[in-house]
Amino acid sequence: MSEKIHLLIEQCEAVCREAALRAGASEAAATALARASVAADAEGNHAVGMAHLSLYLDALREGRIDGKAVPEIGRPLPAVVHVDARGGTAHLGFDLAYEKLVEAARSFGIAVFAQKNAFTCGSLGYFVQRLAEDGLVALAATNGPRLMTVSGAREPVYCTNPLAFAAPMPDGDMLLIDQATSPTAFAKVRSAAGRGEEIPEGWAVDAEGRPTTSAAEAVKGALVAFGGSRGANIALMVEILAAGLTGANWSLDAPSISEGDRSPRTGLFVIAIEPSAFGQDFPERLRTHAGRLAAKGVHVPGRTKAAARLRARQEGLSVPRHLFEKIEAWGRS
């Protein structure tokens, strides 16, 4: 087992921020990226946490992310915040527009954040989780370069096109769903390929369209939509929200996130809802209902992650030493 070192959240964010700065990010972009990366590790989502940061660092260095981009924030309607990331990270645009989004949701009961021309966002749950921590119900959709095929297609046509949903409960607890329209996230397949591991049957096809359990072959081929045409339909709905409405690249047109020097210019679409517009007792009602479901053996997603985040904030994180040293080396390069 890899040796681990124990660090406070602030220490993890500092080393990630320094690495992003050295790779070409502005102070604001580096801070946003570091915060999101460490937040994923804090809830146990390591595939898109600090281990995933090297994807962003390479993209900054090689031009797929414009680290100096300043997002353009518009307000075409009172309850709509429209952001052009201008080839930068998804996280910075969201950070800069966050207060406007929350204020609009509180004023009108519902508000929309729509962003185009950004790099892919890593953990989609991060965006809705932040809104739930501020007492809002949130739904998010995002797309990226094509990685997933569907029945009847001969090639990848969509990204994994995830959906995320979060709803607040009292005392920092929350319901949080974050899932791709493929059986798993591509980051997990890429991570398995790096370790030379197999993946479960039914997750992917190889470059020739044949089912495969080799993660390395899956990376060369494509993931498949879960649930056949039903999963494909959900992926299409996500594509229309995240790319169609925002004005971002369709997945078919998005350049690679791991090669070349062009931004994928993909989209992020977030709906924020003020639950008090419908009554004052929503968080408590949800907690009670979640308890009833749990008593019947139902897994209520997000509660374990919420507890992990709280524990990480209080106690810090255990990080593989080799990973910490790799990121720290980026910060010195």
C-alpha positions as CSV (number, residue, x, y, z in Angstrom):
1,M,0.0,0.0,0.0
2,S,1.2,3.5,-0.8
3,E,2.7,5.5,2.1
4,K,0.4,8.4,3.0
5,I,1.0,11.7,4.7
6,H,-1.6,13.6,6.7
7,L,-2.4,17.2,5.7
8,L,-4.9,19.9,6.5
9,I,-7.3,21.0,3.8
10,E,-5.5,24.3,3.6
11,Q,-2.2,22.6,3.0
12,C,-3.6,20.5,0.2
13,E,-5.2,23.5,-1.4
14,A,-1.9,25.5,-1.1
15,V,0.2,22.9,-2.9
16,C,-2.4,22.5,-5.7
17,R,-2.7,26.2,-6.1
18,E,1.1,26.7,-6.4
19,A,1.2,23.9,-9.0
20,A,-1.6,25.5,-11.0
21,L,0.2,28.9,-10.8
22,R,3.4,27.4,-12.1
23,A,1.5,25.7,-14.9
24,G,0.1,29.1,-16.1
25,A,-3.1,29.8,-14.2
26,S,-4.0,33.2,-12.8
27,E,-4.3,33.5,-9.0
28,A,-8.1,33.3,-9.2
29,A,-8.1,30.4,-11.6
30,A,-5.5,28.5,-9.6
31,T,-7.4,29.0,-6.3
32,A,-10.7,27.8,-7.9
33,L,-9.1,24.7,-9.4
34,A,-7.3,23.9,-6.1
35,R,-10.4,24.3,-4.1
36,A,-12.4,22.0,-6.4
37,S,-9.7,19.3,-6.6
38,V,-9.3,19.1,-2.8
39,A,-13.1,19.1,-2.3
40,A,-13.4,16.0,-4.3
41,D,-10.8,14.2,-2.2
42,A,-12.5,15.4,1.0
43,E,-15.7,13.5,0.1
44,G,-13.8,10.4,-1.1
45,N,-14.1,11.0,-4.8
46,H,-10.4,10.5,-5.5
47,A,-10.7,9.8,-9.2
48,V,-11.5,13.5,-9.8
49,G,-9.5,14.9,-6.8
50,M,-5.9,15.7,-6.5
51,A,-4.9,12.7,-8.6
52,H,-6.9,14.3,-11.4
53,L,-5.2,17.6,-11.1
54,S,-2.4,16.6,-13.5
55,L,-4.9,16.6,-16.3
56,Y,-5.5,20.3,-15.7
57,L,-1.8,21.1,-15.2
58,D,-0.9,19.5,-18.5
59,A,-3.8,21.3,-20.2
60,L,-2.6,24.7,-18.7
61,R,0.9,24.1,-19.8
62,E,-0.1,22.9,-23.3
63,G,-2.8,25.5,-24.1
64,R,-6.0,23.5,-23.7
65,I,-6.8,25.7,-20.8
66,D,-6.2,29.5,-21.0
67,G,-5.0,30.1,-17.4
68,K,-5.3,33.8,-17.8
69,A,-8.8,33.9,-19.2
70,V,-11.2,36.3,-17.6
71,P,-14.8,35.0,-17.8
72,E,-17.4,37.3,-19.2
73,I,-20.5,37.4,-17.0
74,G,-23.9,38.5,-18.5
75,R,-27.4,38.8,-17.0
76,P,-29.7,38.5,-20.1
77,L,-32.7,38.1,-17.7
78,P,-33.0,38.7,-14.0
79,A,-32.9,35.0,-13.1
80,V,-30.3,33.9,-15.7
81,V,-26.5,34.2,-15.3
82,H,-24.8,33.5,-18.6
83,V,-21.0,33.1,-18.6
84,D,-18.4,32.8,-21.3
85,A,-15.4,31.1,-19.8
86,R,-13.3,32.2,-22.8
87,G,-11.3,29.0,-22.8
88,G,-10.6,28.9,-19.1
89,T,-11.6,26.5,-16.4
90,A,-15.3,25.8,-15.5
91,H,-14.6,26.5,-11.9
92,L,-13.5,30.1,-12.2
93,G,-16.6,31.2,-14.1
94,F,-18.8,29.5,-11.5
95,D,-16.9,31.1,-8.6
96,L,-17.2,34.6,-10.1
97,A,-20.9,34.2,-10.8
98,Y,-21.8,32.3,-7.6
99,E,-23.1,35.2,-5.6
100,K,-25.3,36.5,-8.5
101,L,-26.7,33.0,-8.9
102,V,-27.6,32.6,-5.2
103,E,-29.0,36.1,-5.0
104,A,-31.2,35.5,-8.1
105,A,-32.5,32.1,-6.7
106,R,-33.4,33.8,-3.4
107,S,-35.1,36.7,-5.2
108,F,-37.1,34.7,-7.8
109,G,-37.3,31.3,-6.3
110,I,-35.3,29.8,-9.2
111,A,-32.3,30.8,-11.2
112,V,-30.0,29.4,-13.9
113,F,-26.3,29.5,-14.4
114,A,-25.3,28.7,-18.0
115,Q,-21.6,28.7,-19.0
116,K,-20.0,28.1,-22.4
117,N,-16.4,27.8,-23.7
118,A,-14.8,26.1,-20.6
119,F,-12.6,23.1,-19.9
120,T,-14.4,20.1,-18.4
121,C,-15.4,20.5,-14.8
122,G,-14.2,17.3,-13.1
123,S,-16.6,16.5,-10.2
124,L,-20.0,17.8,-11.3
125,G,-21.4,17.2,-7.8
126,Y,-19.0,19.9,-6.5
127,F,-21.2,22.7,-8.0
128,V,-24.6,21.5,-6.6
129,Q,-23.0,20.6,-3.3
130,R,-21.9,24.2,-2.8
131,L,-25.4,25.4,-3.5
132,A,-27.0,22.9,-1.1
133,E,-24.6,24.0,1.6
134,D,-26.2,27.5,1.2
135,G,-29.7,25.9,1.6
136,L,-30.6,25.7,-2.1
137,V,-31.8,22.7,-4.1
138,A,-29.7,22.4,-7.3
139,L,-29.5,20.4,-10.5
140,A,-26.5,20.5,-12.9
141,A,-25.6,19.1,-16.3
142,T,-22.3,19.2,-18.2
143,N,-20.8,17.8,-21.4
144,G,-17.3,17.3,-22.8
145,P,-15.5,15.7,-25.8
146,R,-17.2,12.5,-27.1
147,L,-16.2,9.4,-25.1
148,M,-19.5,7.4,-25.2
149,T,-21.3,5.5,-27.9
150,V,-25.0,4.5,-28.0
151,S,-26.9,1.7,-29.7
152,G,-27.0,2.2,-33.5
153,A,-23.9,4.5,-33.5
154,R,-20.5,3.3,-34.9
155,E,-18.4,5.8,-33.0
156,P,-18.5,8.0,-29.8
157,V,-21.2,10.7,-30.0
158,Y,-21.5,12.1,-26.5
159,C,-19.3,12.7,-23.5
160,T,-20.3,10.7,-20.3
161,N,-22.7,13.7,-19.9
162,P,-23.4,13.5,-16.1
163,L,-26.2,14.9,-14.1
164,A,-25.8,16.0,-10.5
165,F,-28.5,16.9,-7.9
166,A,-28.3,18.1,-4.3
167,A,-30.8,19.0,-1.7
168,P,-30.1,20.4,1.8
169,M,-31.0,18.8,5.1
170,P,-30.4,20.3,8.6
171,D,-27.0,20.4,10.3
172,G,-24.9,20.3,7.0
173,D,-26.4,17.0,5.9
174,M,-27.6,16.7,2.3
175,L,-28.8,14.4,-0.4
176,L,-26.3,14.4,-3.3
177,I,-26.5,12.5,-6.6
178,D,-23.7,12.7,-9.1
179,Q,-23.7,10.2,-11.9
180,A,-22.7,9.8,-15.5
181,T,-25.0,8.5,-18.2
182,S,-22.3,5.8,-18.8
183,P,-21.9,3.0,-16.2
184,T,-18.9,4.9,-14.7
185,A,-16.9,8.1,-15.1
186,F,-14.2,8.1,-17.8
187,A,-11.7,9.3,-15.2
188,K,-12.1,6.0,-13.3
189,V,-11.5,4.0,-16.5
190,R,-8.4,6.1,-17.3
191,S,-7.2,5.5,-13.8
192,A,-7.7,1.8,-14.1
193,A,-5.9,1.8,-17.4
194,G,-2.9,3.5,-15.7
195,R,-2.8,0.6,-13.2
196,G,-3.2,-2.0,-15.9
197,E,-6.5,-3.2,-14.4
198,E,-9.6,-4.8,-15.9
199,I,-13.0,-3.1,-15.9
200,P,-16.5,-4.8,-15.5
201,E,-18.2,-6.3,-18.5
202,G,-20.7,-3.9,-20.2
203,W,-18.8,-0.7,-19.4
204,A,-17.0,-0.1,-22.7
205,V,-16.1,-1.2,-26.2
206,D,-12.6,-1.2,-27.9
207,A,-11.6,0.8,-30.9
208,E,-13.3,-1.7,-33.2
209,G,-16.6,-1.5,-31.3
210,R,-16.2,-4.9,-29.6
211,P,-17.1,-5.2,-25.9
212,T,-14.0,-5.2,-23.7
213,T,-13.0,-5.6,-20.1
214,S,-9.5,-4.1,-20.7
215,A,-9.4,-0.5,-19.3
216,A,-6.5,0.2,-21.7
217,E,-8.5,-0.9,-24.7
218,A,-11.6,1.0,-23.4
219,V,-9.6,4.3,-23.3
220,K,-8.9,3.7,-27.0
221,G,-12.5,2.9,-27.7
222,A,-15.6,4.2,-26.0
223,L,-17.8,3.9,-23.0
224,V,-21.4,2.8,-23.5
225,A,-24.6,4.4,-22.3
226,F,-26.2,2.7,-19.3
227,G,-29.6,1.2,-19.8
228,G,-29.5,1.2,-23.6
229,S,-31.7,3.8,-25.3
230,R,-32.9,5.1,-21.9
231,G,-29.4,6.1,-20.9
232,A,-28.8,7.5,-24.4
233,N,-31.9,9.7,-24.1
234,I,-30.7,11.1,-20.8
235,A,-27.3,11.8,-22.3
236,L,-29.1,13.7,-25.2
237,M,-31.1,15.8,-22.7
238,V,-27.9,16.7,-20.8
239,E,-26.3,17.6,-24.1
240,I,-29.1,20.0,-25.0
241,L,-29.0,21.7,-21.6
242,A,-25.2,21.9,-21.3
243,A,-24.3,22.6,-24.9
244,G,-27.4,23.6,-26.7
245,L,-28.8,26.2,-24.3
246,T,-25.4,27.5,-23.2
247,G,-24.0,27.9,-26.7
248,A,-21.0,25.6,-25.9
249,N,-19.5,23.0,-28.2
250,W,-21.5,19.9,-28.9
251,S,-19.6,16.9,-27.7
252,L,-19.1,15.9,-31.4
253,D,-17.3,19.2,-32.0
254,A,-15.2,19.4,-28.8
255,P,-11.4,18.9,-29.1
256,S,-9.6,16.5,-26.8
257,I,-9.0,17.3,-23.2
258,S,-5.7,15.4,-23.2
259,E,-4.1,16.3,-26.6
260,G,-3.5,19.4,-28.7
261,D,-3.7,23.0,-27.8
262,R,-7.4,23.9,-28.2
263,S,-10.0,24.2,-25.5
264,P,-12.9,21.8,-25.7
265,R,-15.1,24.8,-25.1
266,T,-17.8,22.7,-23.4
267,G,-20.7,23.8,-21.2
268,L,-22.1,23.7,-17.7
269,F,-25.7,24.3,-16.8
270,V,-26.9,24.7,-13.2
271,I,-30.4,25.3,-11.8
272,A,-30.7,26.7,-8.3
273,I,-34.0,26.6,-6.4
274,E,-34.9,28.3,-3.2
275,P,-37.0,25.7,-1.3
276,S,-38.5,28.2,1.2
277,A,-40.5,29.6,-1.8
278,F,-42.6,26.5,-1.3
279,G,-42.7,26.3,2.5
280,Q,-40.2,26.6,5.4
281,D,-39.9,23.0,6.4
282,F,-38.3,21.4,3.4
283,P,-34.9,20.5,4.9
284,E,-36.5,18.8,7.9
285,R,-39.1,17.0,5.8
286,L,-36.3,15.7,3.6
287,R,-34.3,14.5,6.6
288,T,-37.3,12.7,8.0
289,H,-38.1,11.0,4.6
290,A,-34.4,10.1,4.1
291,G,-34.5,8.4,7.5
292,R,-37.6,6.4,6.6
293,L,-36.0,5.3,3.3
294,A,-32.8,4.3,5.1
295,A,-34.7,2.3,7.6
296,K,-36.1,0.3,4.7
297,G,-32.6,-0.5,3.4
298,V,-32.5,2.3,0.7
299,H,-29.2,3.9,0.1
300,V,-29.6,7.7,0.4
301,P,-26.7,9.1,-1.7
302,G,-24.7,12.0,-0.4
303,R,-24.9,11.5,3.3
304,T,-21.7,9.6,3.6
305,K,-19.9,12.2,1.5
306,A,-21.3,15.0,3.7
307,A,-19.9,13.3,6.8
308,A,-16.6,12.8,5.0
309,R,-16.4,16.5,4.1
310,L,-17.1,17.5,7.7
311,R,-14.4,15.1,9.0
312,A,-11.9,16.3,6.5
313,R,-12.5,19.9,7.5
314,Q,-11.9,19.0,11.1
315,E,-9.1,16.4,10.8
316,G,-7.5,16.9,7.4
317,L,-6.8,14.4,4.7
318,S,-4.5,11.4,4.2
319,V,-2.8,11.8,0.8
320,P,-0.5,9.3,-0.9
321,R,3.0,10.6,-0.5
322,H,3.9,10.0,-4.1
323,L,0.9,12.1,-5.3
324,F,1.8,14.9,-2.9
325,E,5.4,14.9,-4.1
326,K,4.3,14.9,-7.7
327,I,2.1,17.9,-7.3
328,E,4.7,19.7,-5.2
329,A,7.2,19.1,-8.0
330,W,4.9,20.8,-10.4
331,G,4.9,23.8,-8.0
332,R,8.7,24.0,-8.2
333,S,9.1,23.4,-11.9
